[in-house]
Amino acid sequence: MESLLKLLQDLLADPQQARLLFLAVLGCGVALLVATVGMVVINLRSPVKRRIESVKGRGRDAGAAAGGGLEGALQQMGARFVHPENTDSQSLRMRLLHAGFRSPNALQVFWAARLSLMAVLVGLALLAIPLVEALNATFEILLLVSAAGLGWLVPAIYLDNQRNTRMDSLRAAFPDALDLLVVCVESGLSLPQSIDRVADEMQVSHGDLAEELALVNAEVRAGVSSPDALRHLAERTGLEDVRGLVSLLSQSIRFGTSIADTLRIYADEFRDRRTQAAEEQAAKVGTKLIFPLILCLWPSFFVVVIGPAALGVLKVFGRM
């Protein structure tokens, strides 16, 4: 704090004006922090807002409202900083959907969590600066900028990690689901019944894919057409394999061809692609081993093989 005050005094000719400016900036920061905390507390405690939400049809029962109060507060906070129709917002919404966050308020909650984490980390940095002595102004500014950047990046990193983990889990479970779907359809079940049976069978082993298939069946029961429900499945998962299967099934339903034959052909093609992908990964092993060999094994190999000869040469030249 003292170094920041000295920096302001160097920039301004009058030390009194520098001190007043410093106090004004500090007061504005404290006021914004208090206003943010107060907004969150008011949104958590306000029974009027909860009643309005329940009248609009978005409310839940009393226990669910108490548990979802924080989410509602974050939603209202994030709605002030994001526009749902923006292209970046749509891209972020798809990332949230691929990560498994299907709530309509997921985008607002994400932005609110991002901004809240930035404010918290910057506040902690401001509190930690006076406790550390011998810090210049440049280091203090760098610390504040680093805290803000960390608060901005951590939610995005967490979201990408969740998205990649979930997509890998769905990709690993898709071959088993496809084989079970082929067996169910060829045994005489319809496509919705087959999807329902596969979702029940995979509930324990692959919960994410079972949940997605159950959502497809729920949409079909609610009146959504099978091609649209399958298209929603491809959008929620974000996998090219699922997208290809959905395209084939939609064409089969549209033109009235056999779904069992379509699934059998796609299963054979998928096994070929999976074999080719495994061969491709195996072919890359030799290239990937070059760097560990060069950096780790070859130096020790040269020391063991060339080291004694090099010592002998040095001894000969030393005698000469």
Secondary structure, DSSP 8 states (H G I E B T S, - for coil): -HHHHHHHHHHSS-HHHHHHHHHHHHHHHHHHHHHHHHHHHHHHH-HHHHHHHHHHT----HHHHHHTHHHHHHHHHHTTT--TTSHHHHHHHHHHHHTT---TTHHHHHHHHHHHHHHHHHHHHHHHTTTS-S--HHHHHHHHHHHHHHHHHHHHHHHHHHHHHHHHHHHHHHHHHHHHHHHHHHTT--HHHHHHHHHHHTTTT-HHHHHHHHHHHHHHHTT--HHHHHHHHHHHH--HHHHHHHHHHHHHHHHT--HHHHHHHHHHHHHHHHHHHHHHHHHHHHHHTHHHIIIIIHHHHHHHHHHHHHHHHHHHHHH-
